[in-house]
Amino acid sequence: MANGQQKAQQNLDAFQSWVATQQDDDFKQIAFRGKLNRIEVAKAVGCGKSALNQNPELRESLQQLEDNLRNKGVLPPLTVTAKKEADKPKQYDNTSNRKSLDSKRLSALEAENIELKTKVKELEGKLERFGELSETLSEMGFMPR
C-alpha cells in the first residue's frame, strides 16, 4: 500500500499523462463556468476530486493547465472579480442546506395545494348538483329518509 506522498506522486503522474493525451477540443468539452470541471478531471485521472484540491503539486499543475488553455483561447479569460476572488477562500453558507430542504418542501406543498383545489372544485360541483336534486325531490313531496 502506498503512503500519502507516493499516492500524491502517482496522482500527479496520472494527471500529467492524461494532459498529454488530450486535445484542445477535449478540454472544451469538460469546461464548466470558465474552468475545467473538477469531477470530470478527477474521473479521467483516476483520483478523487479532493486530491485536486489537497495535493499542492496537482493543484498547481491544474492551475497552470487552465492558464495555458486561457492563453490559447480554449477557456475564457478570468474576469476582474474572479481574479480578485481567486486567492480568497469561499465563504461557507450554513443556510444552503436549509434553503434546499425548504425549497423541496415548498414545491411538495404547492403540488398538494393544487391537487386539493381541484378536488374541492369537483366536490363543490357534485354538492351543487345533489343540492338541486334534493330541492326538486322536496318540492315534489318525496323527502329522502
TAUR-V808508 format. One record per pair of residues at least 12 apart in sequence whose ideal C-beta (glycine too) atoms are under 10 Angstrom apart, sorted by the first residue. I is the first residue (numbers start at 0). GAP is how many residues later the second one is. If there is no record, write none. Layout:
BEGIN
I&GAP ; I&GAP
END
This chain:
BEGIN
3&50 ; 3&51 ; 4&50 ; 6&40 ; 6&44 ; 6&48 ; 7&39 ; 7&43 ; 7&46 ; 7&47 ; 7&48 ; 7&49 ; 7&50 ; 8&46 ; 8&48 ; 8&49 ; 9&35 ; 9&36 ; 9&37 ; 9&41 ; 10&31 ; 10&34 ; 10&35 ; 10&36 ; 10&37 ; 10&40 ; 10&41 ; 10&43 ; 10&44 ; 10&46 ; 10&47 ; 11&33 ; 11&35 ; 11&39 ; 11&43 ; 11&44 ; 11&45 ; 11&46 ; 11&47 ; 11&48 ; 11&49 ; 12&32 ; 12&45 ; 13&30 ; 13&31 ; 13&32 ; 13&33 ; 13&37 ; 13&44 ; 14&26 ; 14&27 ; 14&29 ; 14&30 ; 14&31 ; 14&32 ; 14&36 ; 14&37 ; 14&40 ; 14&42 ; 14&43 ; 14&46 ; 14&47 ; 14&50 ; 15&29 ; 15&41 ; 15&42 ; 15&45 ; 15&49 ; 16&28 ; 17&23 ; 17&26 ; 17&27 ; 17&28 ; 17&29 ; 18&22 ; 18&25 ; 18&26 ; 18&42 ; 18&43 ; 18&45 ; 18&46 ; 18&49 ; 20&23 ; 21&22 ; 21&43 ; 22&51 ; 23&45 ; 23&48 ; 23&49 ; 23&50 ; 23&51 ; 24&49 ; 25&18 ; 25&48 ; 26&14 ; 26&38 ; 26&39 ; 26&41 ; 26&42 ; 26&45 ; 26&47 ; 26&48 ; 27&41 ; 27&46 ; 27&47 ; 29&13 ; 29&14 ; 30&35 ; 30&38 ; 30&43 ; 30&44 ; 30&45 ; 32&43 ; 32&49 ; 33&32 ; 33&36 ; 33&41 ; 33&42 ; 33&43 ; 33&44 ; 33&45 ; 33&48 ; 34&27 ; 34&28 ; 34&31 ; 34&34 ; 34&35 ; 34&40 ; 34&41 ; 34&43 ; 34&47 ; 35&16 ; 35&26 ; 35&29 ; 35&30 ; 35&33 ; 35&38 ; 35&39 ; 36&12 ; 37&12 ; 37&14 ; 37&15 ; 37&24 ; 38&13 ; 40&17 ; 40&21 ; 40&24 ; 44&13 ; 44&17 ; 62&23 ; 65&12
END
